[in-house]
Amino acid sequence: MVEKILLAEPRGFCAGVERAVETVERALTIYGTPVYVRHHIVHNERVIHELEQKGAVFVDTLGQVPAGNLIIFSAHGTSPNVKEEAAARELKMIDATCPLVTKVHLEALRYNRDGYSLLLIGHKKHQEVIGTMGYAPMILIETVADAEKVTLPNHDKVAYLTQTTLSVDDTRNIIAALCRRFPNIRAPRTDDICYATQNRQDSVKALAERAQLILVLGDTTSSNSNRLVETAINRGVQAHLIPDATAIDYHWMDEVHIIGITAGASALEAAVQETIDALKLRYPHAAVETLTTTTEDMTFALPKEVDV
């Protein structure tokens, strides 16, 4: 019988996601409908649906946007050639790229300018990776095996960057392999894995010390949400990624006394609270306790086009 529900803190929206969603909402207010957004502004279907209800139109290609209209680029970032295409179509542009992703783009430009062979640690089909690879020639490294076999023309002038939403533990292993092979490899000025990704993984590790089951609220397309599930499983704890309370399978709770709950960086707090309510309805005597591992106070300025 479930006796306790442990609620991770921090959880849910990070500063970059808050900035991106608010950018779309403000653009709708300032410029009216429709406002076009290239790709999903964040990886969460519920967030996307709510923005569509307000008048946002999500597109996969710029060809779907009538000339002269407003286009917003998602938090995951976009490559320079896409911005050039938007300019050629005379589209008004607002860039909602997370500033931490922009930092990676600037590092790519700097290393390329200085003549380094660039390696990018990340997942091939992720929009952030696709955008980043448009800033400079680079080789994608997805696994330790990739790191072990990659060949470069000059072993003394190599640098690596990372996708911001990876597993801290998995990235550490890949970096260690690269450092063994290329002793002079240059690292980013600061860790490219964002503060929110690290904090949410740390909170899952804390939950895993006490809970027998961890529920992660988030979308299946969300990289950082999937990494939270992996973090729990790697510590021997049953974990499931769910979009909302309707996806709970109560057979998971067999012989479970403590449930941990967290949420990915693009998951709505409403989904977390609905999950708690559903569990409390099923287990009315279960106590709810917040497990705080750190406090977040990061904020990012809005794009100038909507900062009014």
C-alpha positions in Angstrom: 0.0 0.0 0.0 1.3 3.4 -0.9 2.1 5.4 2.2 3.9 8.4 0.9 4.2 10.5 -2.2 7.6 12.3 -2.6 7.5 15.4 -4.8 10.8 16.4 -6.3 11.8 20.1 -6.1 13.0 21.5 -8.5 10.8 20.0 -11.3 9.0 21.1 -14.4 9.5 24.2 -16.4 13.0 25.6 -16.7 13.8 29.3 -17.4 14.3 28.5 -21.1 10.9 26.9 -21.5 9.2 29.6 -19.6 10.8 32.2 -21.9 9.8 30.3 -25.0 6.2 29.8 -24.0 5.8 33.4 -22.8 7.4 34.6 -26.1 4.6 32.9 -28.1 1.9 34.1 -25.7 3.1 37.7 -25.8 3.5 37.6 -29.6 -0.1 36.6 -29.9 -1.1 39.5 -27.8 1.1 42.1 -29.5 0.9 41.0 -33.1 -2.5 39.1 -33.2 -3.2 35.8 -34.9 -1.9 33.9 -36.6 1.5 33.6 -35.1 3.6 30.8 -36.8 6.1 28.7 -34.9 8.7 26.5 -36.5 8.5 23.1 -34.9 7.0 22.7 -31.5 8.1 25.6 -29.2 8.9 23.0 -26.5 8.5 19.2 -26.4 5.1 18.9 -24.7 1.9 18.1 -26.6 -0.3 19.6 -23.9 1.6 22.9 -24.0 1.3 22.9 -27.8 -2.4 22.3 -27.8 -3.0 25.1 -25.3 -1.0 27.5 -27.5 -2.9 26.4 -30.6 -6.1 27.1 -28.9 -4.8 30.7 -28.4 -4.0 31.1 -32.1 -0.4 29.7 -32.6 0.2 27.7 -35.8 3.0 25.2 -35.6 4.8 24.3 -38.9 7.6 22.0 -40.0 8.9 24.1 -42.8 9.0 27.8 -43.7 7.2 27.0 -46.9 4.0 26.6 -44.8 4.2 30.3 -43.7 2.7 32.9 -46.0 5.2 35.5 -47.0 5.4 38.5 -44.8 4.1 36.7 -41.7 5.6 36.3 -38.3 7.7 33.2 -37.5 9.0 32.2 -34.1 11.9 29.8 -33.8 11.6 27.2 -31.0 13.6 27.0 -27.8 15.7 24.2 -29.3 17.4 26.6 -31.7 17.7 26.7 -35.5 20.5 26.9 -38.0 21.7 30.0 -39.8 20.4 28.7 -43.2 16.9 28.6 -41.9 17.1 32.2 -40.8 18.5 33.1 -44.2 15.5 31.4 -45.8 13.1 33.2 -43.5 14.7 36.5 -44.5 14.4 35.7 -48.2 10.7 35.0 -47.7 10.4 38.4 -45.9 9.2 36.8 -42.7 9.3 38.7 -39.5 11.4 36.7 -37.1 11.5 36.2 -33.3 14.1 33.8 -32.0 13.0 32.0 -28.8 16.1 29.8 -28.7 17.1 29.1 -25.1 20.1 31.3 -24.2 22.0 28.2 -23.0 21.6 26.7 -26.5 22.7 30.0 -28.0 25.9 29.7 -25.9 26.7 26.4 -27.6 26.1 28.0 -31.0 28.6 30.8 -30.2 31.1 28.2 -29.0 30.8 26.3 -32.3 31.5 29.5 -34.2 34.5 30.4 -32.1 36.1 26.9 -32.3 35.5 26.8 -36.1 37.0 30.2 -36.5 40.1 29.1 -34.5 40.6 26.0 -36.7 39.5 23.2 -34.4 37.9 19.9 -35.4 34.6 19.9 -33.7 32.7 17.0 -32.0 29.1 17.4 -30.8 27.9 15.0 -28.2 24.1 14.5 -28.7 21.2 12.7 -30.3 21.1 12.7 -34.1 17.4 13.6 -34.7 17.0 16.1 -31.9 16.1 19.6 -33.1 18.7 21.2 -30.9 21.4 19.0 -32.5 20.1 19.7 -36.0 20.3 23.4 -35.4 23.7 23.4 -33.7 25.3 21.4 -36.6 24.3 24.2 -38.9 26.7 26.6 -37.3 30.0 24.9 -38.2 31.3 21.6 -39.6 31.3 19.0 -36.8 31.0 15.3 -36.2 28.1 13.9 -34.1 29.1 11.6 -31.2 26.1 9.7 -29.8 27.8 6.9 -27.8 31.1 5.8 -26.2 31.6 3.6 -29.2 31.4 6.6 -31.5 34.0 8.4 -29.3 36.3 5.4 -29.6 36.2 5.1 -33.4 36.0 8.7 -34.6 39.0 9.8 -36.8 40.2 13.4 -37.1 42.9 15.0 -39.2 44.7 16.7 -36.3 44.6 15.2 -32.8 46.1 18.2 -31.2 43.4 20.7 -32.2 40.1 19.1 -31.2 37.1 20.5 -29.2 33.8 19.1 -28.1 30.4 20.6 -27.4 27.3 18.9 -25.9 23.6 19.0 -26.4 22.1 20.7 -23.4 19.6 18.0 -22.4 21.7 14.9 -22.2 22.3 12.6 -19.2 25.1 14.0 -17.1 26.3 10.4 -16.4 26.2 9.3 -20.0 28.0 12.4 -21.2 30.7 12.0 -18.6 31.6 8.6 -20.0 31.7 9.8 -23.6 33.9 12.8 -22.6 36.2 10.4 -20.7 36.6 8.3 -23.9 37.4 11.4 -26.0 39.9 12.7 -23.4 41.7 9.3 -23.6 41.9 9.5 -27.3 42.6 13.2 -27.7 44.6 14.3 -24.6 44.6 18.0 -25.8 40.9 18.2 -26.5 39.3 21.5 -25.6 36.2 21.6 -23.5 33.5 24.3 -23.5 34.2 27.3 -21.2 31.4 25.9 -19.0 29.5 22.7 -19.0 27.0 22.7 -21.9 24.5 20.5 -20.1 22.0 23.1 -18.7 21.5 23.8 -15.0 17.9 22.6 -15.1 18.8 19.2 -16.7 21.4 18.7 -14.0 19.1 19.8 -11.2 16.3 17.5 -12.3 18.6 14.5 -12.6 20.0 15.2 -9.1 16.5 15.4 -7.7 15.7 12.0 -9.3 18.8 10.5 -7.7 17.5 11.8 -4.3 14.1 10.3 -5.0 15.7 7.0 -5.9 17.2 6.7 -2.5 13.8 6.5 -0.9 11.1 5.6 -3.4 10.4 2.2 -5.0 8.7 3.8 -8.0 9.2 7.2 -9.8 6.7 8.8 -12.1 8.2 11.4 -14.5 5.7 13.8 -16.0 6.7 14.7 -19.5 6.3 14.1 -23.2 7.8 11.1 -25.0 9.6 13.5 -27.4 11.3 15.3 -24.5 15.0 14.4 -24.2 15.4 15.6 -20.7 12.3 13.8 -19.5 13.5 10.5 -21.0 16.9 11.0 -19.3 15.1 11.4 -15.9 13.5 7.9 -16.4 16.9 6.5 -17.3 18.5 8.1 -14.3 16.0 6.4 -12.0 16.3 3.0 -13.7 20.1 3.1 -13.6 19.7 3.3 -9.9 17.6 0.2 -9.7 14.3 2.0 -9.3 11.2 1.3 -11.3 10.3 4.5 -13.4 7.8 5.5 -16.0 7.3 8.5 -18.2 3.7 9.6 -18.3 2.0 12.7 -20.0 -0.6 13.0 -17.3 -2.6 11.1 -14.6 -4.7 9.2 -17.1 -1.6 7.2 -18.1 -1.0 5.7 -14.6 -1.1 1.9 -14.4 -1.9 1.2 -10.8 -0.4 -2.3 -11.1 2.9 -0.4 -11.0 2.1 0.3 -7.3 2.0 -3.3 -6.2 4.2 -3.7 -3.2 5.2 0.0 -3.5 5.2 2.1 -0.3 6.8 5.3 -1.5 6.2 6.9 -4.9 8.4 9.7 -6.2 7.1 12.3 -8.7 9.0 14.7 -10.8 8.6 16.5 -14.1 10.7 17.2 -17.1 11.7 20.8 -18.0 8.8 21.2 -20.5 6.1 19.6 -18.3 3.2 21.6 -16.9 2.8 21.9 -13.2 -0.9 21.3 -13.7 -0.1 17.7 -14.9 1.9 17.2 -11.7 -0.9 18.3 -9.5 -3.4 16.2 -11.4 -1.2 13.2 -10.8 -1.0 13.9 -7.1 -4.8 14.3 -7.0 -5.3 11.0 -8.8 -2.9 9.1 -6.4 -4.5 10.7 -3.3 -8.0 9.6 -4.6 -6.6 6.0 -4.8 -4.5 6.2 -1.7 -6.2 8.7 0.6 -4.0 8.0 3.6 -0.7 8.6 1.6 1.2 11.7 2.9 2.7 14.1 0.4 6.2 15.3 1.1 8.4 17.7 -0.9 12.0 16.6 -1.3 14.1 19.7 -2.1 17.6 19.2 -3.5 18.3 22.8 -4.6 16.6 26.1 -5.3 16.4 27.6 -8.8 16.2 31.3 -9.4 17.4 31.5 -13.0 15.5 33.8 -15.4 16.1 34.9 -19.0 15.2 38.1 -20.7 12.5 37.9 -23.4 13.4 38.6 -27.0 13.3 42.3 -27.7 10.3 41.9 -30.1 8.0 40.9 -27.2 9.8 42.6 -24.2 7.3 45.5 -24.0 
